[in-house]
Amino acid sequence: MNRRQFIRIFGLSTGAIALTTGITGCGDLKSSFSSSDESDNYGWNGPTADIKDIRLQVLAYAILSPNPHNKQPWAIKLTGPLKFELYVDQERLLPATDPYFRQIHIGQGTFLETASIAASGLGHDAEITLFPQGIYSNTQVLNKPVAKVSLTPNESVKTNPLFANLLSRHSNKREYSDQPLTQNQVSELIRFNTDNNQNSLTLVDSPAAKKQLEQVLTKAMQIEVGNKGRDEETIKMFRFNQAEVEQYRDGFGTAQAGLSGLKRLLVENFILSRESTEKDPTEFGQQAVSMTQKVVESTGTFAWITSASNSRIDQINVGREYCRINLKTNSMGLAQHPLSQILQEYEDMLPMQAAFKDFFNIKTSDTVQMLFRLGTAEITQHSPRRTVTDIIQA
Ligand SMILES: Cc1cc2nc3c(=O)[nH]c(=O)nc-3n(C[C@H](O)[C@H](O)[C@H](O)COP(=O)(O)O)c2cc1C
């Protein structure tokens, strides 16, 4: 890792103040800077081997987890030399599109799973205790830890094979090749899910299923964009240009949908603008609908994870499972992309969601927690990440 990447990941660019106020017991970090290459990849290169503090190494991987709107809704308290607690960052919720904070809790699970896999690759066991100060209901978020994590060095720990995919996994939002997964790929994924996960994974690729999903997922996006609060929430997290990416280091933009080079520059400079979109989001919404239609039409296989109950623990477990599946598909050279609109719980979406469940014979009492498309596509640029010090609370 080069010096600039290191500085950006660990939030030291404004000097060592962040170090002393944000982290305790990591005084040797500053001396770990290396090389002078100026390129930056928003922390996606993982931690440098020079970093001594295992908690920070693990967190530098965990921050790369998939999470809704790339909100990065995580707050960390360092509670001991080998211990930290994870909280939901209550400044980073999505109340309009995720009114019960279900997806935010799935995003806690993805973080814990990545932390656990990273620990194994770094020679440690990670003991994760969920809600050590008690759980809260699935309509609330309280200021209680979602998990405490204890790391223990273990020379004989078996590295989780998915460790190899932590830095390359990403959500690929571009159009796919329209080919369904091969029978071998389907079997491999189903076997992986049976061996590793509790919740059921459904894969569909029939023409009838595809036709239905093309309709309902496009319609769901139409419903989603027809509301001021929801539009504002998405526009707030959309990064209209590189300057915004660098300023906020969260959210998502055209790069994740596959735009690059001159095309991206042209779109960002002459077509998209925060000012005009905030004034009138109609065009932005229409683009979202037409892009959804295009990406769905380009997809041959769709998948979803369903749980029989829907407590905070279920949501966190689904997050862990979703993360594992995303890492597994990454290892198989597949692209993966969640489409969550139809699953969301606000009033306007419920009839559409019921119709979707009915068509696919999903029990009304089950919760479809994650729906995503799978296929082959060129990789896209990773979405940005804030620094590890940004998520650590004093
Ligand atoms: C619970 C959850 C819901 C998501 N829903 C959507 C979605 O509806 N549409 C989408 O394009 N991406 C969705 N994503 C993917 C995120 O946008 C993505 O994980 C985030 O931007 C970080 O990017 P990365 O996965 O490439 O690291 C979702 C991810 C999670 C964990």
The ligand as an SDF file (V2000), in Angstrom:
LIG
                    3D

 31 33  0  0  0  0  0  0  0  0999 V2000
  -29.1090   -4.4190    2.4100 C   0  0  0  0  0  0  0  0  0  0  0  0
  -28.5610   -3.9660    1.0870 C   0  0  0  0  0  0  0  0  0  0  0  0
  -29.4380   -3.4670    0.1250 C   0  0  0  0  0  0  0  0  0  0  0  0
  -28.9260   -3.0260   -1.1050 C   0  0  0  0  0  0  0  0  0  0  0  0
  -29.8100   -2.5850   -2.0660 N   0  0  0  0  0  0  0  0  0  0  0  0
  -29.3490   -2.1460   -3.2580 C   0  0  0  0  0  0  0  0  0  0  0  0
  -30.2350   -1.6900   -4.2770 C   0  0  0  0  0  0  0  0  0  0  0  0
  -31.4420   -1.7060   -4.1180 O   0  0  0  0  0  0  0  0  0  0  0  0
  -29.7060   -1.2610   -5.4350 N   0  0  0  0  0  0  0  0  0  0  0  0
  -28.3580   -1.2360   -5.6590 C   0  0  0  0  0  0  0  0  0  0  0  0
  -27.9400   -0.8160   -6.7370 O   0  0  0  0  0  0  0  0  0  0  0  0
  -27.4860   -1.6850   -4.7150 N   0  0  0  0  0  0  0  0  0  0  0  0
  -27.9530   -2.1280   -3.5340 C   0  0  0  0  0  0  0  0  0  0  0  0
  -27.0940   -2.5960   -2.5970 N   0  0  0  0  0  0  0  0  0  0  0  0
  -25.6500   -2.5980   -2.8850 C   0  0  0  0  0  0  0  0  0  0  0  0
  -24.9960   -1.3690   -2.2790 C   0  0  0  0  0  0  0  0  0  0  0  0
  -25.3130   -0.2220   -3.0290 O   0  0  0  0  0  0  0  0  0  0  0  0
  -23.4960   -1.6020   -2.2240 C   0  0  0  0  0  0  0  0  0  0  0  0
  -23.2160   -2.6750   -1.3630 O   0  0  0  0  0  0  0  0  0  0  0  0
  -22.7720   -0.3700   -1.6920 C   0  0  0  0  0  0  0  0  0  0  0  0
  -22.9270    0.7060   -2.5930 O   0  0  0  0  0  0  0  0  0  0  0  0
  -21.2890   -0.6510   -1.5110 C   0  0  0  0  0  0  0  0  0  0  0  0
  -20.7390   -1.0710   -2.7220 O   0  0  0  0  0  0  0  0  0  0  0  0
  -20.0150   -2.4640   -2.8800 P   0  0  0  0  0  0  0  0  0  0  0  0
  -20.9890   -3.5570   -2.5520 O   0  0  0  0  0  0  0  0  0  0  0  0
  -19.6020   -2.4940   -4.3180 O   0  0  0  0  0  0  0  0  0  0  0  0
  -18.8770   -2.4800   -1.9330 O   0  0  0  0  0  0  0  0  0  0  0  0
  -27.5460   -3.0690   -1.3630 C   0  0  0  0  0  0  0  0  0  0  0  0
  -26.6840   -3.5970   -0.3920 C   0  0  0  0  0  0  0  0  0  0  0  0
  -27.1800   -4.0580    0.8190 C   0  0  0  0  0  0  0  0  0  0  0  0
  -26.2340   -4.6520    1.8330 C   0  0  0  0  0  0  0  0  0  0  0  0
  1  2  1  0
  2  3  1  0
  2 30  2  0
  3  4  2  0
  4  5  1  0
  4 28  1  0
  5  6  2  0
  6  7  1  0
  6 13  1  0
  7  8  2  0
  7  9  1  0
  9 10  1  0
 10 11  2  0
 10 12  1  0
 12 13  2  0
 13 14  1  0
 14 15  1  0
 14 28  1  0
 15 16  1  0
 16 17  1  0
 16 18  1  0
 18 19  1  0
 18 20  1  0
 20 21  1  0
 20 22  1  0
 22 23  1  0
 23 24  1  0
 24 25  2  0
 24 26  1  0
 24 27  1  0
 28 29  2  0
 29 30  1  0
 30 31  1  0
M  END
$$$$
